[in-house]
């Protein structure tokens, strides 16, 4: 069964920085942490930064505790975790850290759930397997969900390590649960 792509509110849709519109097929979803507090209003700020080009790169979606926005149409090759072709970048409004305790806070929990739902919708829409990809998996050409840190380890085209310490197992369980609920609805 084909599922439609997610349909959150759009902020512009055309990134200021990109490498064209040949991004499909989508093979991986890349999770990021923007360097900003995890609080309401930050996803909209990320969308504005994306359309102005003031963030240094570009991304497809942004989440915070209360909102999700599409910042770039999925067809664009955004500059979020090189090599960027055939991937979708999701920026979470969060300060990356090596301390996992931040994910026990209310705002981080809300944002993680919102990001997991968006990731499930994207996986179903683009037939991306709901599995976490390590650097070795990426180099082997596997499709799935990963982080900027794993992309950096695989191809050494950036030194980013976001989202830092994060509850990956919890996140992946949430993605699977959201996908199951979407499939059940039909």
C-alpha positions as a Markdown table, in Angstrom:
| # | Residue | x | y | z |
|---|---|---|---|---|
| 1 | Unk | 0.0 | 0.0 | 0.0 |
| 2 | Unk | 1.3 | 3.5 | -0.8 |
| 3 | Unk | 1.2 | 6.1 | 1.9 |
| 4 | Unk | 1.2 | 9.8 | 1.3 |
| 5 | Unk | 4.2 | 11.9 | 2.5 |
| 6 | Unk | 3.7 | 13.9 | 5.7 |
| 7 | Unk | 1.9 | 17.2 | 5.3 |
| 8 | Unk | 3.0 | 19.6 | 8.1 |
| 9 | Unk | 2.8 | 23.4 | 7.6 |
| 10 | Unk | 5.4 | 24.5 | 5.0 |
| 11 | Unk | 7.8 | 27.4 | 5.6 |
| 12 | Unk | 8.8 | 28.4 | 2.0 |
| 13 | Unk | 9.7 | 24.9 | 0.7 |
| 14 | Unk | 12.7 | 26.1 | -1.3 |
| 15 | Unk | 16.0 | 26.0 | 0.6 |
| 16 | Unk | 18.5 | 28.8 | 0.0 |
| 17 | Unk | 21.2 | 26.2 | -0.3 |
| 18 | Unk | 20.8 | 23.0 | -2.2 |
| 19 | Unk | 22.2 | 20.8 | -5.0 |
| 20 | Unk | 19.2 | 20.6 | -7.2 |
| 21 | Unk | 15.9 | 18.6 | -7.2 |
| 22 | Unk | 17.1 | 15.1 | -7.9 |
| 23 | Unk | 16.7 | 13.8 | -4.3 |
| 24 | Unk | 14.4 | 10.9 | -5.0 |
| 25 | Unk | 14.3 | 8.0 | -4.4 |
| 26 | Unk | 14.7 | 8.6 | -0.7 |
| 27 | Unk | 16.9 | 5.9 | 0.9 |
| 28 | Unk | 17.7 | 7.3 | 4.4 |
| 29 | Unk | 16.3 | 9.6 | 7.0 |
| 30 | Unk | 19.0 | 11.6 | 8.9 |
| 31 | Unk | 18.3 | 12.9 | 12.4 |
| 32 | Unk | 20.0 | 16.1 | 13.6 |
| 33 | Unk | 20.1 | 18.4 | 16.6 |
| 34 | Unk | 20.2 | 22.0 | 15.8 |
| 35 | Unk | 22.3 | 24.1 | 18.2 |
| 36 | Unk | 19.5 | 25.8 | 20.0 |
| 37 | Unk | 17.3 | 25.3 | 23.1 |
| 38 | Unk | 14.5 | 22.7 | 22.9 |
| 39 | Unk | 11.5 | 25.0 | 23.3 |
| 40 | Unk | 8.4 | 26.0 | 21.4 |
| 41 | Unk | 8.9 | 28.3 | 18.4 |
| 42 | Unk | 12.3 | 27.0 | 17.5 |
| 43 | Unk | 11.0 | 24.8 | 14.6 |
| 44 | Unk | 9.6 | 27.9 | 12.9 |
| 45 | Unk | 12.9 | 29.7 | 13.5 |
| 46 | Unk | 14.7 | 26.8 | 11.8 |
| 47 | Unk | 12.4 | 27.0 | 8.9 |
| 48 | Unk | 13.2 | 30.7 | 8.5 |
| 49 | Unk | 16.9 | 30.1 | 8.7 |
| 50 | Unk | 16.6 | 27.4 | 6.0 |
| 51 | Unk | 14.9 | 29.7 | 3.5 |
| 52 | Unk | 17.3 | 32.6 | 4.2 |
| 53 | Unk | 20.4 | 30.3 | 4.2 |
| 54 | Unk | 21.6 | 31.7 | 7.5 |
| 55 | Unk | 22.1 | 28.2 | 9.1 |
| 56 | Unk | 25.0 | 27.3 | 6.9 |
| 57 | Unk | 23.2 | 24.3 | 5.3 |
| 58 | Unk | 19.6 | 23.2 | 4.6 |
| 59 | Unk | 17.2 | 20.6 | 5.8 |
| 60 | Unk | 13.8 | 19.2 | 5.0 |
| 61 | Unk | 11.9 | 19.3 | 8.3 |
| 62 | Unk | 12.2 | 20.9 | 11.7 |
| 63 | Unk | 10.7 | 19.8 | 15.0 |
| 64 | Unk | 10.4 | 21.3 | 18.5 |
| 65 | Unk | 8.2 | 20.3 | 21.5 |
| 66 | Unk | 5.0 | 21.7 | 19.9 |
| 67 | Unk | 5.4 | 22.0 | 16.2 |
| 68 | Unk | 6.7 | 20.3 | 13.0 |
| 69 | Unk | 7.4 | 22.3 | 9.8 |
| 70 | Unk | 8.4 | 21.3 | 6.4 |
| 71 | Unk | 11.3 | 23.6 | 5.5 |
| 72 | Unk | 12.3 | 22.2 | 2.0 |
| 73 | Unk | 10.3 | 20.1 | -0.4 |
| 74 | Unk | 11.5 | 16.5 | -0.4 |
| 75 | Unk | 12.7 | 16.7 | -4.0 |
| 76 | Unk | 15.6 | 19.1 | -3.0 |
| 77 | Unk | 19.0 | 17.7 | -2.2 |
| 78 | Unk | 19.6 | 19.7 | 1.0 |
| 79 | Unk | 22.9 | 20.3 | 2.6 |
| 80 | Unk | 22.6 | 18.6 | 5.9 |
| 81 | Unk | 24.8 | 15.5 | 6.2 |
| 82 | Unk | 27.1 | 14.9 | 3.1 |
| 83 | Unk | 26.7 | 13.0 | 0.9 |
| 84 | Unk | 23.2 | 14.4 | 0.8 |
| 85 | Unk | 21.6 | 12.8 | -2.2 |
| 86 | Unk | 18.6 | 10.5 | -1.6 |
| 87 | Unk | 18.2 | 11.5 | 2.1 |
| 88 | Unk | 15.9 | 13.5 | 4.2 |
| 89 | Unk | 17.2 | 15.7 | 7.0 |
| 90 | Unk | 15.2 | 16.4 | 10.1 |
| 91 | Unk | 16.5 | 19.1 | 12.5 |
| 92 | Unk | 15.4 | 18.8 | 16.1 |
| 93 | Unk | 15.5 | 22.0 | 18.1 |
| 94 | Unk | 18.1 | 20.7 | 20.6 |
| 95 | Unk | 21.6 | 21.5 | 21.8 |
| 96 | Unk | 23.6 | 18.3 | 21.1 |
| 97 | Unk | 25.3 | 17.0 | 24.2 |
| 98 | Unk | 27.1 | 13.9 | 25.4 |
| 99 | Unk | 24.8 | 13.9 | 28.5 |
| 100 | Unk | 21.7 | 11.7 | 28.0 |
| 101 | Unk | 19.8 | 13.2 | 31.0 |
| 102 | Unk | 18.4 | 16.0 | 28.9 |
| 103 | Unk | 16.0 | 13.5 | 27.2 |
| 104 | Unk | 14.2 | 13.1 | 30.5 |
| 105 | Unk | 12.9 | 16.6 | 30.3 |
| 106 | Unk | 9.3 | 17.3 | 29.2 |
| 107 | Unk | 10.2 | 19.3 | 26.1 |
| 108 | Unk | 12.8 | 16.8 | 24.8 |
| 109 | Unk | 10.3 | 13.9 | 25.3 |
| 110 | Unk | 7.6 | 15.8 | 23.4 |
| 111 | Unk | 10.0 | 16.7 | 20.6 |
| 112 | Unk | 11.3 | 13.1 | 20.3 |
| 113 | Unk | 7.8 | 11.8 | 20.0 |
| 114 | Unk | 7.0 | 14.4 | 17.3 |
| 115 | Unk | 10.2 | 13.5 | 15.4 |
| 116 | Unk | 9.4 | 9.8 | 15.7 |
| 117 | Unk | 5.9 | 10.3 | 14.2 |
| 118 | Unk | 7.4 | 12.4 | 11.3 |
| 119 | Unk | 10.1 | 9.8 | 10.7 |
| 120 | Unk | 7.4 | 7.0 | 10.6 |
| 121 | Unk | 5.4 | 8.9 | 8.0 |
| 122 | Unk | 8.5 | 9.5 | 5.9 |
| 123 | Unk | 9.5 | 5.8 | 6.1 |
| 124 | Unk | 6.1 | 4.7 | 5.0 |
| 125 | Unk | 5.8 | 7.3 | 2.2 |
| 126 | Unk | 9.2 | 6.5 | 0.7 |
| 127 | Unk | 9.5 | 2.8 | 1.6 |
| 128 | Unk | 12.5 | 3.4 | 3.9 |
| 129 | Unk | 13.0 | 0.4 | 6.3 |
| 130 | Unk | 12.5 | 1.2 | 10.0 |
| 131 | Unk | 15.9 | 0.2 | 11.2 |
| 132 | Unk | 18.8 | 2.2 | 12.5 |
| 133 | Unk | 21.9 | 2.4 | 10.3 |
| 134 | Unk | 25.4 | 2.5 | 11.7 |
| 135 | Unk | 28.3 | 3.9 | 9.7 |
| 136 | Unk | 29.1 | 0.4 | 8.5 |
| 137 | Unk | 25.5 | -0.1 | 7.3 |
| 138 | Unk | 25.7 | 3.2 | 5.4 |
| 139 | Unk | 28.9 | 2.3 | 3.7 |
| 140 | Unk | 27.3 | -1.1 | 2.8 |
| 141 | Unk | 24.5 | 0.8 | 1.0 |
| 142 | Unk | 21.7 | -0.1 | 3.4 |
| 143 | Unk | 18.6 | 2.0 | 3.7 |
| 144 | Unk | 17.0 | 3.2 | 6.9 |
| 145 | Unk | 17.2 | 5.8 | 9.7 |
| 146 | Unk | 20.5 | 7.3 | 11.0 |
| 147 | Unk | 22.1 | 10.3 | 12.6 |
| 148 | Unk | 24.4 | 13.0 | 11.4 |
| 149 | Unk | 27.1 | 11.4 | 13.6 |
| 150 | Unk | 26.9 | 8.1 | 11.8 |
| 151 | Unk | 27.0 | 9.8 | 8.3 |
| 152 | Unk | 30.1 | 11.7 | 9.5 |
| 153 | Unk | 31.7 | 8.4 | 10.6 |
| 154 | Unk | 30.9 | 6.7 | 7.4 |
| 155 | Unk | 32.1 | 9.3 | 4.8 |
| 156 | Unk | 34.2 | 11.8 | 6.8 |
| 157 | Unk | 32.7 | 14.7 | 4.9 |
| 158 | Unk | 31.8 | 16.5 | 8.1 |
| 159 | Unk | 32.8 | 16.4 | 11.7 |
| 160 | Unk | 29.3 | 16.7 | 13.2 |
| 161 | Unk | 28.3 | 14.4 | 16.0 |
| 162 | Unk | 24.7 | 15.3 | 16.5 |
| 163 | Unk | 22.4 | 14.5 | 18.1 |
| 164 | Unk | 25.0 | 13.4 | 20.6 |
| 165 | Unk | 23.7 | 11.1 | 23.4 |
| 166 | Unk | 20.1 | 10.4 | 22.7 |
| 167 | Unk | 17.6 | 7.6 | 23.4 |
| 168 | Unk | 18.0 | 5.8 | 20.1 |
| 169 | Unk | 16.3 | 2.6 | 21.2 |
| 170 | Unk | 13.3 | 4.5 | 22.6 |
| 171 | Unk | 13.1 | 6.6 | 19.4 |
| 172 | Unk | 13.2 | 3.6 | 17.1 |
| 173 | Unk | 10.4 | 1.9 | 19.2 |
| 174 | Unk | 8.4 | 5.0 | 18.8 |
| 175 | Unk | 8.9 | 5.1 | 15.1 |
| 176 | Unk | 7.8 | 1.5 | 14.8 |
| 177 | Unk | 4.7 | 2.1 | 16.9 |
| 178 | Unk | 3.7 | 5.2 | 14.9 |
| 179 | Unk | 4.2 | 3.3 | 11.7 |
| 180 | Unk | 2.1 | 0.4 | 13.0 |
| 181 | Unk | -0.7 | 2.8 | 14.0 |
| 182 | Unk | -0.7 | 4.4 | 10.5 |
| 183 | Unk | -0.8 | 1.0 | 8.8 |
| 184 | Unk | -3.7 | 0.0 | 11.0 |
| 185 | Unk | -5.7 | 3.1 | 10.0 |
| 186 | Unk | -5.2 | 2.0 | 6.5 |
